[in-house]
């Protein structure tokens, strides 16, 4: 096992972010001892976007979403996610 450097103390999150952007974490952390953790109560970060769609497409989305009893924007997210998983 190699000698690890001590992780410096940071004044704030911005300083820490800048440090890790320019340093290799394997010099500071023994990743072989890392464990997976879950944070089940965290909400995913969501970013709003604007997308231009033909009115007929939006109306078709709304009809299909209504048929499934979900908001049409939720249906779009579901379908996008499903399609990306196929890739």
C-alpha contacts under 8 A as a table, 3 or more apart, distances in Angstrom:
res1	aa1	res2	aa2	distance
4	X	27	X	5.57
4	X	28	X	5.05
4	X	29	X	6.74
4	X	30	X	7.61
5	X	27	X	6.03
5	X	28	X	4.89
6	X	28	X	6.09
7	X	28	X	6.00
10	X	13	X	7.27
10	X	15	X	6.08
10	X	16	X	5.66
11	X	15	X	6.48
11	X	16	X	7.78
12	X	15	X	5.46
12	X	16	X	6.48
13	X	16	X	5.04
13	X	17	X	6.05
14	X	17	X	5.06
14	X	18	X	6.19
15	X	18	X	5.18
15	X	19	X	6.24
16	X	19	X	5.06
16	X	20	X	6.32
17	X	20	X	5.36
17	X	21	X	6.16
18	X	21	X	5.18
18	X	22	X	6.68
19	X	22	X	5.52
19	X	23	X	6.19
20	X	23	X	5.09
20	X	24	X	7.10
20	X	25	X	7.14
24	X	27	X	5.92
24	X	28	X	7.62
25	X	28	X	5.25
25	X	29	X	5.86
26	X	29	X	5.23
26	X	30	X	6.46
26	X	31	X	7.03
30	X	33	X	5.98
30	X	34	X	7.30
31	X	34	X	5.02
39	X	42	X	5.81
53	X	57	X	6.57
53	X	58	X	6.69
54	X	57	X	5.30
54	X	58	X	6.53
55	X	58	X	5.10
55	X	59	X	6.18
56	X	59	X	5.09
56	X	60	X	6.16
57	X	60	X	5.05
57	X	61	X	6.14
58	X	61	X	4.99
58	X	62	X	6.17
59	X	62	X	5.04
59	X	63	X	6.22
60	X	63	X	5.11
60	X	64	X	6.20
61	X	64	X	5.18
61	X	65	X	5.95
61	X	72	X	6.00
61	X	75	X	7.82
61	X	76	X	7.77
62	X	65	X	5.01
62	X	66	X	5.96
62	X	71	X	7.65
62	X	72	X	5.18
63	X	66	X	5.13
63	X	67	X	6.21
64	X	67	X	5.03
64	X	68	X	6.37
64	X	72	X	7.75
65	X	68	X	5.06
65	X	69	X	5.90
65	X	70	X	5.22
65	X	71	X	5.90
65	X	72	X	4.88
65	X	75	X	6.09
66	X	69	X	4.72
66	X	70	X	6.13
66	X	71	X	7.12
66	X	72	X	7.41
67	X	70	X	7.96
70	X	74	X	6.61
70	X	75	X	6.59
71	X	74	X	5.29
71	X	75	X	6.43
72	X	75	X	4.96
72	X	76	X	6.30
73	X	76	X	5.06
73	X	77	X	6.38
74	X	77	X	5.07
74	X	78	X	6.19
75	X	78	X	5.01
75	X	79	X	6.14
76	X	79	X	5.20
76	X	80	X	6.06
77	X	80	X	5.13
77	X	81	X	6.06
78	X	81	X	5.19
78	X	82	X	6.18
79	X	82	X	5.05
79	X	83	X	6.10
80	X	83	X	5.18
80	X	84	X	6.17
81	X	84	X	5.19
81	X	85	X	6.28
82	X	85	X	5.22
82	X	86	X	6.60
83	X	86	X	5.24
83	X	87	X	6.96
84	X	87	X	5.36
